[in-house]
């Protein structure tokens, strides 16, 4: 597997950490649906995640397939490493 630049790993780690917070807030909100502050945090992290994903895909290519991400030309999904391989 080819080595990716340090920025690849930095962006991927920030995205993973952000998405982890979203999962944790989702679990919390399942039992505390009236917590307005937690909902605001959730929405802020969702917005941040979308921004990070757009930037990562612009810089390094698709994070997912099956219609969740646009592809560059030529088709770039076949290019490794995929995010779960690093």
N, C-alpha and C positions, 0 to 999 in steps of 0.2 A: 504494500500500500504506500502511495506517495505521501510525503510529509507536506502538510499544509502550513501556510504562513502563521505566525503568532496571532495575527488579527482574527483569523478564522476561529481559533480556539477561544479567544477572548469574547468574541461576539456570541459564539455558541454557548459558552458558559453563562453569559449574562442572560441569554434567552432561556436557558434551562432553569436558572434561578428564578426568573420572573414567572415562568409557567408553573414552577413548584409553588410559589406564593398563591397563584390563582387556584390551584388544586386545594391547598390548605384553606383558603378563604371560602371556597365552594363547600367544603366539608363543614366548616364553622357555620356558614349561612344556612345549611340544611337544618341545623338545630336552633339557630338564632335568626330567623328570617326578618325580624323587625329591627335589627341592628343597622341603623342608617349609616353610621360611620364605616362599618365593615363593607356595606354595599358600595359606598364611595371609594373605598380602597380597592375593592374588587374591580370596579369600572376603570379606575386609574391604571391598574396593572394590566387589564385587558387591552386598554389603549396602548400602553407601553409595549406589550407583547406584539401587537400588530405592527407597530413601528419598527421594532427590532427584527421581526420576520421579514418585513419589506426590505430593510437594509441588508440583512444577511443574504437574502435571495438575489438582490441586486449585485452584491459583491462576489458571491460564491455559487449561486445557482439554487435550484429547488431544494426545499426542506422535505417536501412530501410529494406524492404523486396522486393519481386518481382524482384530479380536478380541484385540488386544494391550492395548487401553486401554478403560476404561469411558467411557461418554458421559454428559454432563450432560443435563438436559432444558431446552429442546428440543435435538435432535440438534446437536452443536457441531462436528462434523468439517468442516463446510462453511465455518466461520469462518476467515478468513485473518488474519494471516499464519501459515502452517504453519512449523514449526521450521526447515526447510531453506531458507525464503525470507528469513530475516533474516541 
